[in-house]
Amino acid sequence: DNTLWAVSEDEILSTDLANVNLQSPDNYTKYDFSIPSGYAISGIANANGSLMVGLYSSSQNKSEIYTLNGNSLIDEFDGEITLKSNGSNIIVSTRNNVNVYNSTALLIKQIAAANIKEGIYINSATVLENGMIAIATKNSGLYFGNESALKNYLPNGPLTDNFNAIETFKNRLVAGNSGLSILENNAWTNRFPS
């Protein structure tokens, strides 16, 4: 919407991108937003002009989402969240679930990690233009589809870039951390502990 947003732990500012002097604080509008005690702003996302604000309390390990205008609480989560928008929806990812809200802050989709695969760790998610969901996980690749049928895609690469050990064995490169990544004949296979 041609707006530049600046966010700190306790302030939300915006200015028009057409503004000649984006460096001057005088050209920004500060939003009046009350932050609950012990929380800090962790991010903002805009869906069709409706701005939502994510807050996080490290002492309580809790997150909350509010609407910017009206300062009304939309939802609460355990742990940290990733907050993003695809333009018409706000997507909230936690380690254990994905919630999708429309521009009026109505929850329209909810996916629990345990319903995808036992033991996965969600890093981030987005909703594509066709309504399909893409979920990035820590060690299990990408899941793509709709709430009831998500298909797993693993990239042709190692499981991670953080290895505890690496060895060669019979023309194979074997690297390990939370699972094994094996390079053989220029192709990677990943093996996860069961």
N, C-alpha and C positions, 0 to 999 in steps of 0.2 A: 504493500500500500504506500510505497515511497516514503516510509518512515524509518528513521534510524533510532534504534532503542539502545540505551546505555543502562546497565543494571549493575549495582553493587550489592553488598550484603544487606543494606538497609535503604536503598533508594532506587527508584525507577524514573528514568528521564527519557524524553523523546524529542526529536526534531525532524523537520522536513528535509529529505535528502537533497532537495533543490537549494537549501540554504547555502549561501556563499561561504560562510565561516562556520564550519562544523566543529572547529576546535574551541570556540568560545563557549563557556558555560552559560553565558547570557542568552544564547540562542536555543536553549533546551527548556522544555516544560517539565517541571517536577510533578509527579503524581502523588496525591495525598493517599497514602496506603498505610494502615496500621498493621504493624507486625507484632504477633503475639510474643510475649516475653520468652527468651531462650531460643527463638527461631531466627534464621537468616534467609534472605532470598536466594534460591538455588537456580532459578531460571524463569523465563516467561515464554509463552507461545500465543500466537494470534491465529484465530480461525474466523474468517469472514468478518473481521472487525471486532470480534469478541476476544479480549485479552485475558488469559489466565496466568496466574502467578504461582510458582512452586516455592514452598518454604521447607527448610530442613532444620531440625534440632538434633545436633550431634549428641547432646547429653541424654536425650530421650530416644535417639535413633528412630525418629518419626518424621514423616513428611506430610504436608498438607497442601491442598490446591484451593486457591481462591479466585473469584472473578476480580479483575482490577477495579471495575466500576461497581460500587456497592459493597466491596470488601466482604462478599459472602462466601462462606466455606462450602466447597463442593464435595471434597472427599478427603479422607485420611488414610495413610499407609504406614506400615512398619518399614523402617529402613529408608535408604535414599531412593530417589526417583530420577528417571530421565524424562523430560518433558519436551515434546516437539509437536509440530503441526505439519499437515500436508496441505494446508490452505483452507480446508473446510472442516477438518476434525482436529482435536487435540488428542495426542497419543501419550499415555502415561505408562512407562515401563518400570517395573520393579524387578527384583531378582526372581520373584515368584509368580508374577502375573502381568498382563497387559490390559489396560482399560482404555477404551476409545470413547470420547465425548464429542457431541456435536457442538455447533457454535452457540447453542443456548445452554450449554453445560449439562445436557442430558446424557447419561451413560447409555451408549448404544451397542457396545460390544465389550465382552469381558472374556479373557482367556487365561486359565490357570496353567502354570508351568507343569504341574503334576498331570494335567489332562493331555499334555503334548507328549511328554516322556518323563518317566520317573527320574528324579535327580538332575534335571537340567537347570542351568543358571541363565536367566534372560539378561542380556546386556542392553538391548535396544529393540524397538519395533517401529514400523510405520505402516500406514494404510495407503495403498496405491490408488490411482484414479479409478480403476475398475472395482474398487471395494475389497480387493484381496489384501491380505495381511502378510507382511514379511517380518519375521522375528529372528534377530541375530542372537546366538547363544554363546556362552563362554567356551565350551568344549564340544558342542554337538552340531556345529555348522549352522545353516540357515533353514528355517521352516517357512514355507510359503503356502498360502491357500486361504480358506475361510475358517471360521471358528470350529466347525465340525470336522473338517478334513484338511489337515496341514501335512504337506509332504516335506520330507527332509532332503536337503541338498548339502553335500560336503564338498568344499572346494578341492581342486587337485593341488594340494600343497600340504605342508606339515600341519600337525595339530596345533602347534603353538610356535612362537618365536623365543620361548624361554625354556631351555632344555637343562636337565640335570646331568645327562650323559649322552655321548654320541660315539658310535662304534661302527666299523665296517665288518661285514660277515658275509662270505660267499657272494661277492659282487652286489651286496646290498649295503645301504647306509641306514643304520637304525639309530633313531634319536628318541629319547624318553624324558617324560616328566610325569604328567597325570595320565598319560597313555603312551602308546608307541606310534611313531611316524616312521614308515619304512619307504625308502626310495629305491626302486628297482626298475630297470629298463625305462628310465626317465619318467616314471609315474609314481605318485605317492599313494600309499594306503595308510589309513589310520586305524588303530586298534584301541578300543577303550576298555578299561577294566569293567568286569561284569559285577 
